Amino acid sequence: MTRAAKAGKAESFEKNLERLDAIVHQLEDAELPLDKALQLYEEGMKLSAVCHEQLQEAEGRVEILLKKPGPTPERRPEPFEPEENPPL
């Protein structure tokens, strides 16, 4: 794992997502030099992978919690299916 990826993993999911959003906004700037754009793109791809890994870890933890015996053992993890027409 690269130094940037290690640093990203140490941050919270929210901070990583915030940085990723900032990178996207910077990349949308037409005046950005190519070298800087490539550097930001690389950082963004690494952060995207770290965020994906953090989400997978969180999902695994939730599934473990749902499988533990408790007051409502009938609860089982269900696959997430986004609404086709979410309310506005």
C-alpha positions as CSV (number, residue, x, y, z in Angstrom):
1,M,0.0,0.0,0.0
2,T,1.4,3.4,-0.9
3,R,2.0,6.2,1.6
4,A,-1.0,8.2,0.3
5,A,-3.3,5.2,0.6
6,K,-2.0,4.5,4.2
7,A,-2.6,8.1,5.1
8,G,-6.1,8.0,3.6
9,K,-7.0,4.8,5.4
10,A,-6.0,6.4,8.7
11,E,-8.6,9.2,8.1
12,S,-12.3,8.7,8.7
13,F,-14.6,7.8,5.8
14,E,-16.2,11.2,6.0
15,K,-12.8,13.0,5.7
16,N,-11.7,10.8,2.8
17,L,-15.0,11.5,1.0
18,E,-14.7,15.2,1.7
19,R,-11.2,15.2,0.2
20,L,-12.4,13.2,-2.8
21,D,-15.2,15.8,-3.4
22,A,-12.6,18.6,-3.2
23,I,-10.4,16.8,-5.8
24,V,-13.4,16.4,-8.1
25,H,-14.1,20.1,-7.9
26,Q,-10.4,20.9,-8.6
27,L,-10.4,18.6,-11.6
28,E,-13.4,20.4,-13.0
29,D,-11.3,23.6,-13.3
30,A,-10.4,24.0,-17.0
31,E,-7.4,26.1,-16.0
32,L,-5.7,23.3,-14.1
33,P,-2.3,22.3,-15.5
34,L,-2.0,18.8,-16.8
35,D,0.6,17.7,-14.3
36,K,-1.5,18.9,-11.4
37,A,-4.6,17.3,-12.9
38,L,-2.8,13.9,-13.2
39,Q,-1.5,14.2,-9.6
40,L,-5.0,15.0,-8.3
41,Y,-6.5,12.2,-10.4
42,E,-4.1,9.7,-9.0
43,E,-4.8,10.8,-5.4
44,G,-8.6,10.6,-6.1
45,M,-8.3,7.1,-7.4
46,K,-6.4,6.0,-4.3
47,L,-8.9,7.7,-2.0
48,S,-11.8,6.1,-3.9
49,A,-10.3,2.7,-3.3
50,V,-9.8,3.5,0.4
51,C,-13.4,4.7,0.7
52,H,-14.6,1.5,-1.0
53,E,-12.6,-0.6,1.4
54,Q,-13.9,1.3,4.4
55,L,-17.5,0.8,3.2
56,Q,-16.9,-3.0,2.7
57,E,-15.5,-3.2,6.3
58,A,-18.5,-1.3,7.7
59,E,-20.9,-3.6,5.8
60,G,-19.1,-6.7,7.2
61,R,-19.4,-5.3,10.7
62,V,-23.2,-4.7,10.3
63,E,-23.7,-8.2,8.9
64,I,-21.9,-9.6,12.0
65,L,-24.0,-7.5,14.3
66,L,-27.2,-8.7,12.6
67,K,-26.2,-12.3,12.9
68,K,-25.6,-12.1,16.7
69,P,-28.4,-13.5,18.7
70,G,-30.5,-10.8,20.3
71,P,-34.0,-9.7,21.0
72,T,-34.9,-10.0,17.3
73,P,-33.2,-13.0,15.7
74,E,-35.4,-12.8,12.6
75,R,-33.4,-9.8,11.3
76,R,-31.2,-10.7,8.4
77,P,-29.1,-8.5,6.2
78,E,-30.9,-7.6,3.0
79,P,-29.3,-6.4,-0.2
80,F,-29.5,-2.7,-0.7
81,E,-31.7,-1.7,-3.7
82,P,-32.0,2.0,-4.2
83,E,-35.4,3.4,-4.9
84,E,-36.1,4.0,-8.6
85,N,-37.8,7.4,-8.0
86,P,-36.5,8.8,-4.7
87,P,-38.7,11.5,-3.1
88,L,-37.4,15.1,-3.8
